[in-house]
Amino acid sequence: MNSLSSFKPKNYWSILVISLGASLFLSGCKNGELDALIESVKEATPEQQQFCESKAAPFAHAVCQVSQNELLEANSALSLHLFWKSGQWQAAQEDDSARLADQDQAIQPLYKFNNLLADLPKSSELKFATNAGMYNAEFAPIGFTVLQGRQILSLNLNEGAGNFHMMPNGVLWWDQKNRVSITESHKFNEMLQSGVAKPWYATQSGPMLVIEGKLHPKFNPASTSQKIRNGVGVCEDGNIKFVTSNEPVTFYQFANLFKEELNCANALFLDGGIASALYAPDLAHQDNKNMGVMVGLIEDHSSNKQ
């Protein structure tokens, strides 16, 4: 059997060449010549970049990642974004302050991935997304939040109950050039005050999972509290990695994955249980949960990004 049956065309030119090849085959072209033609099409057609994959060990989980270098490339089509309310991204791009203020007060959160997908410009493709930090009963963030340079909520350094206040907690943030960092909250406060940190996007959550290569001091290897969890790490291979466990795990197990398996010097817990949500078309996975702020990787297909 020739390889035609196993090759899936990816664009117009592939279909055209295969059609020509089929005509040659019917007119007496040898199988070897047809195979060579199809292989040349395969080589000329770029593979779709995959951002997410499933892993079975040390526990079942999904990893979605993007290269820091790829984000920093001039005119990169890829960019990380935070999303909260409908139309905020577009209004910020248009610098419509009145519209933004109205949305801050009046517009409801997007809540679900389906609403986010419908809200995106046609030229923007969502490659993956997840929940981005903790929220209150109105699905508003409870920690420091910045959307396209606009501070929505100030840094929360208060003591309290719950995972968010299991100190040290931290901030996932990136500047306008898409340079991504995870920073412990008190250190981040110093960076804000000195002007060193100029976040374009930021979300505060807690606890930190890994701090400068060390596990959070309050995590207990003997803990029996297991939940579905998700988090993010900035890792030594230059990738930003978003992880969602597919089975209940302890904080210690989850943090140890970032430290030992993924080699992330800093990692931050985003949320867990019913609040943990993932959109990963590479894995044919889309949770249908309500969320507050979301984080997602966008690929811009507009002409100036191609």
N, C-alpha and C positions, 0 to 999 in steps of 0.2 A: 504494500500500500504506500502511495506517496504521502507527503506531509500536508497536502492541501486540507485534509479533513481535520487536522489538529491546529491549523493556523486561524486565528481570529483577526480579521482586518480592523485597524484602529482609526483609519481616516479615509478620505475620498481617494487619495492616490493609491493607497493599498488596495482598495476595492477595484480601482481601474486596472492596476497591474495584474491582479489576480484574474480579473475578467479576460484580459488579454492572454494570460497564461492558459486559462481554460480553453480559449479559442485555439491556441497553438496545440494544446493537448488533443483536442478533437480533430485537428487537421493533421495529426501524425507526429507531433512533437514527442520526443522520448521523455520518459519519466525523470531521468537524471537531469535533463535540461529544465524541466518544469520545477523540480526541487531546487535547482540552483537559482532560478528566478525568484521563487518564494523566499529563499534564504536571504537573497539580496534585499528584498522588501523588508524582511524582519530587521536586518542590520540598519537599514536607512530610517526605520520608524522608531523614534525614541520611546522607551518604556515609561509608563506612567509612574511618577515618583510615589512611593508608599511611605506614609508617615506613621502608621500604627501597626502594631503586631501583638499577637497573643503569646504569652509565656506560661508554661506549666510549673516551673520551679523558681524559687523555693516554695511558692504557692501560686495558684492560678491568678494571673493578672494581665492587664492590657497596658502597653506602653505606647504613648504617642510622643514623638519627639521632632525637634527641628534644630538644625545646626545654627549656632550663633553666627558663624561666618556667613552663612547664607542670608541671614536676616540683615547683616551689616553691609552686604554688597550694595554698591551704588545702583539705584533704580531696580532694586530687587522686587520681584513680583510678590514675594512672601512678606507678611507682617503679622505680628501678634496684636490683638485688640481685646479690650474689655467691653462688654455690652451689658446694658441694664434696661433702658427704656427705649421704646420704639422711636425711631427717627433721630436719636441723639447723635449718632455718628454723622449722619448727613448734615444736621444743623451745625455741628461743630466745624465741619469742613467748610460750610458756607459762612461761618463766623456770625451766625444769627443769634445774638445774645438774648434778645427778648424771647425768641422761640425756645432757647435752651432753658431759660429761667422758668418758663411756663411748663416745660416738660419735667423739670426737677420737682415741681409742686403738683402738677395735675395728671400727667400721663402715667399709666400703670406700667409696672415692669413687663418685660417680654415673657417672663415665666418659663417658657418651654423652647426647646430647640426648633420646633416647627415655626414658631413665631419669629425667631431669630432668622431662620432661613428666608422667610417671606419678607423680612425687613431689609435684607441686604440688597445693595444695587445689583443689577443684572450682571455686571462685569466682575462681581466678587464671588469667589467660590470658597465655601467653608470646608477646609481640609480636615479639621477635627475641632472639638470644643468640649469643655467641661465646666462644671460649677467652679466659681472663683471666690471662695471665702464664705464666711458665715453671715447670716442675715436675721432680722427680727420678724415679728408676726406680719409686717407689711411687706416683707421681702426686700427691705432696704438694708444696705450693708451696716454692720456694727463696728467696723474698723476703718482705718485710713483708706480712702478711695479717691483716686484721681482718674478722670476720663479725658483724654486728649488735652492734658495740661490744666484742666479745671478741677479743683479740689471739691469733692462732694462731701467728704466727712474728714474731720481732723484725726490725727494719730491718737489711738486709744492706748494709754499706758496705765489704765486703772487696774487695781487688783479686783478679783472677783471669782465667781465659780464658773465651772464649765471648761471645755477644752480650749476655748479662745484665750482664757486667762491662765492657762498652765504655762507660766513663765519659764524660760523666755519664749515669746512668740515672735512673729516676724512679718516682713513685707516682701511680697513679690512685686518688683517694679522694673520698668525700663524707660529709657530716655527717648527723645524724639528720633534718635538714630537706630532704635530697636536694640540697644545694648541692654541685656537682661541681667538682673541681679536678684538675689534673695539675701536680705539683711535683717539681723536681729533688731527688734523695734527700738530699743534705747540707742543703739549705735546709729540706726537710721535717723532718729530724732536729731542726733548731733550733726549728721550729714546734712539734714534739712536746714538746721539753724545756721550752719556755716556756708550754705550755698553749694556744697559739693554735690549733693543729690538734687537733680532737677527732673523729677518724674513726669513723664508724659502719660503713662498709665501706672496705676499702683493699686494693689489690694492687700489689706492686712488680714492675717489669720493666725491661728495658733492651735497647737504648739509648733515650734520649730521641731523638725525631725532630726536633722543633722546640723550642727553648728561648728563651722570651721573644722570639719572632718571628725567631729565627735558626736555620739548619740546624745539626745536630750537627757540630762541627768536624772529626770524623774521616771524614765521608762524602766520597767521591771521585767527582766527575762522570765520570771515566774508568773507574770500576770495571766489571768484567765479571761479577761474582758476582750472578747473578739467581736469585731464588727467589720462590715464592708467599709473600706477607707479609700480616699484618694488624696494625692499630693503632687508636689512638683519639686524637681531638683535641678540645680545648675551643676553640670558634671564635668569631670576632667577631660572627657573626649571632645568637649566643645559643644555638646548638645544640651538643650533644655528638655527635660523629660517629665511628662505628665503621666502618672501611674494611677490606675484604678484597680483595686483588688477585686477578683471575681469570686472570692470566698472570704468569710469572716477571718480576720487576723488581729493580733494584738498590736498596740503601738510599737512595742519592741520589735516584733517581726517586720512590721511595715517599714520602720525607720532603718532597720538593718539591711533591708533590700536596697535602699538608696545608698547606704554607706559601703556595703561590701560587694554587692552585685553590680550596681550602676556607677559606683565611684563618684558620688556627688558630694562635693565639699560642703554644700549647704542645701538643705531641703526643707520644705514647709508643708505642713498638713493643711489641706483645703477644707475638707469636711468628711462626714461619714454617714453610714446608715441610709435613711431615706433621702438625705440631702446630697448623696453622691450620685452624680450623673455624667454620662459620657455620650458624645456623638462621634462616631468613628466609621465613616463610610468604607474605609479600607477593610473593616471587620464586619461590615453589614450590621452595625450596632447603633441603635438610637434609643436612649432612655426617654420616657415620657413623663418626667417629673417636673414639678414646679421648682424654680430656682430664683435667687436674687441676681447678683452680678455673675456673668459668664465670661470665660476666657476662651478665645478661639484663634486658630491660625487661618488667615485669609490669603488666597492667591488672587491677585488682580489680573484679569484678562483683558484690560483695556489696551488699546493699541500701543501706548507709550511704555507699557511694561513687558511687551513681548520681545 
